[in-house]
Amino acid sequence: MRKRAAAHLKGNIWLWIAGIAVVGASAIMLDFGTIGAFLLMIVGILIIMADAHVDPLALVTEDALDPDDEDEAGVGGPPRAGPQVT
């Protein structure tokens, strides 16, 4: 279920951002200025993240402690021994 929800959000992220912006603008027009400003701030942060090609869902769905590439983390097994003279 979590993967389906994440795939839906990732595929429709700009629609979600636009929806949050509309709700924020509506809240400001209805004299809920603090809530509206907070929602528009969230929209701004999401747009900045999208412009920097940072996946906002990766912050929530991916494990930060799990290395993506084993070579970067230096986890490739024990160091190899050089040529041995017998």
N, C-alpha and C positions, 0 to 999 in steps of 0.2 A: 504494500500500500504506500509506503514511504517513497519508493522509487517512482511510482506513478504520479504522486503529488509533486515530487521534485521535477520530473520530466514536464509536467503541465506548467509549473511555474517558470522553468527555464525556457520553454517554448513560447510562452506568452508574457515574458517579463516586461515588455514595453506597454502592454495593455494594463498590467498591474500598476506600473508606474503612473500611467495616465489616469487610472482610476483613483489612485491615492491623491494625485494632484487635484482632481475634480472634487474629491471629498474635502481636501484642505481648503480649496478656494470657496467651497460652499460653507464650510465652517466659519471662515472669515466674514463672509457676507451675512451670516446669521449671528454675528457678534460673539462668536466663540474664537476670539483672536489667538489665545494661547494654544489651543488644540490645533487650529488651522496653521499657525506658524510652525508648530512641531511637525505636522504632516508635510508641509512644504519643505522643511529642512530635510526630512527623510527622503523626499523626492530628489532634492539636490544631491544628497550623498549617493543615492542610487545612480543618478545620471553621471556623476563624476566617476564612480566605479565602472560603469559601462563604458565610458570614454577611455578609461585606462585599461580596458579589456580584462577586468577583474570580475570573476563570476561571483555575484553576491551569495548564491546558494552554496558555493564551495566552502564558504566560511561556516556554514551550518551542517552540511552533509558530509564533508570529508574529514577524516581523522588527521589532526594536525601533527600528531606524534608519529604517524606512520610514514616512513620515507617513500617518496614516489619512485626514485631511481636508486637502486642499490649501490651503483658506482659513486654517486654523490655522497652518500652517507658513509662510505668506506666499509660497507658490509659485503665483502666478496669472499669471505673465508680467510683462512690463515695465509700469511705471506708465503710466497713460493720460495723454495730453497734454490740456490744457485747450482751450478754444475758441481757434482760431487766427484772427488778424486778417490779411487779405491786402490 
